[in-house]
Amino acid sequence: MGASISASGNRAGLGVNEQWQAEYDIVVVGYGAAGAVAAIESADAGARVLLIEKMPDPGGISILSAGGVRVSDDAEAAFQYLHHTCGGRTPDDVLRVLASGMTEVPDYLRELAQVNGASVRVDPAVGNYPFPGCDALGYADIESIPGFGDPSGYLAARPFRPGCLLFKLLVDNVDARRGSIDVWLSCAVERLVQGEDREILGVRLRRDGHQAAVRARRAVILACGGFEADEEMKRQFLVSTPALPGSFRGNTGDGIRMAQAAGAALWHMWHCHGPYGIRHPDPVYPFGIYAKLLPMWTPERETKPLPKMAWIVVDQRGRRYVNEYPPYISDTGVRQFDHYDPVTYRHDRLPSFLIFDEAGRRLYPMGRAITNDRDAWYEWSDDNLKEVENGLLVRADTLEGLAQKLGIDAGGLVRTIDAWNAGCDAGRDDAFGRRPETMVPLREGPFYAASLWPVVINTQGGPVHDAGQRVLDPFGAPIPRLYAAGELGSVFGHIYMAGGNLAECIVGGRVAGRNAAEEAANFRHVEF
């Protein structure tokens, strides 16, 4: 008997008058790093692959990354670090696969580099936190690609980032397999097609304004990122909102919702990765603007001095409440906004305010934009004066005047600045332990402020997957023929590891691609 397709319950099926418009062995949803690697691995295993991206350009947030993939030459040490980083929220067998895969990444990148002559560099680099295994970590990145220079951007990414080199390597490898991989851009997958036994049969999508159904004879791999650009999901899963997307408007939780509809369990939905950043006063501008990037550091491992940080951060009462320069500000900078004051019934740090003086204004640009978007881009000025004119920065001759413009307590702000300057003179931050070499007094008027909000680089939550990247239901059973890779259900459920998402994009993409290709092809007749 043929297998009928049902639209009952939470399963998206085909209507009686619908047919498959195309058939492939593997359908990969999302053309970032994880999707590209999954497609490459599936094709190399002999599968016919369709790689789908809903945006007009591939890259996701992978193309905007710093380009360094976390690697290690010691799988056990890497596992110990991951075990502590994930805080007991991710099974050890899943982490061991990632740790083992991290030792293979350099050679894998060198294999891919045969397509375009890319130069692969591997450097030791300790982890962000001094957990066991910290000293056995490193980065693998693409140092250069012949004929591929440093343009203003690559595809829709601006500015040019080291991640552009890594993604160029992946694109060239996808293109080299065009006999086995088809790529559909500007194509939005809307639903999974699922049979009565929960088996994933294919996808529904919208392409060129028309709906279509594509059959996946072996499996579907979801690699379409998180939900940092979906306002409703952020309201439901994050404590502090609005949380501004940092760089990309394509990650709207599509894969999470599709996996849920297929019966998937979810994990790590609260966990997002990002710093504090500046909100553009024009509501049309879709992204947060990152504060100036300063080097990361590792407690107990760092000996070189850090640069000066020209600002402090205060809450709505004008008080400091945090070390503005923690070891890994791009990871934990979003978390400080979660504080809720039960007396005033509000999140009294949302927004917060970045405060600096005239000497700080001259020191360096206070903001920077990084986007993968054809339309949205902001170029921060070198002297910060354009931002005063357009409202990104507030300026006043006195601290009292600045507080009035911000709507915060003037006395509180003055007392905070007086205490801060005294700490700078003494060479120590008794309140929050900021490293002394980073401290800069705020004495020279006029004074400046920016409204600070959580800026989400990416979310880590999504469908639970096992060590084979199979998506699991709430009882731990795999949903047949459904896989996930990359930041869609990331392993990171506690704190983040720099380069860790790129590592799981490559390692998880490889595992998902190989395992999906090994699924027995489903050639059963389908009754419409």
Beta strands, then each sheet from edge to edge (+ up, - down):
strand 1: 3-4
strand 2: 22-29
strand 3: 49-52
strand 4: 69-72
strand 5: 119-124
strand 6: 137-144
strand 7: 157-158
strand 8: 181-184
strand 9: 187-194
strand 10: 200-207
strand 11: 210-222
strand 12: 244-245
strand 13: 266-267
strand 14: 272-273
strand 15: 276-279
strand 16: 288-291
strand 17: 312-314
strand 18: 352-357
strand 19: 367-368
strand 20: 371-372
strand 21: 394-396
strand 22: 447-456
strand 23: 458-459
strand 24: 462-463
strand 25: 470-472
strand 26: 478-484
strand 27: 526-527
sheet 1: 1+ 27+
sheet 2: 8+ 3+ 2+ 11+ 10- 9+
sheet 3: 8+ 3+ 2+ 11+ 26+ 25-
sheet 4: 4+ 6- 5+
sheet 5: 7+ 20-
sheet 6: 12+ 22+ 15- 16+ 19-
sheet 7: 12+ 22+ 18- 17+
sheet 8: 12+ 22+ 21-
sheet 9: 13+ 24-
sheet 10: 14+ 23-
end
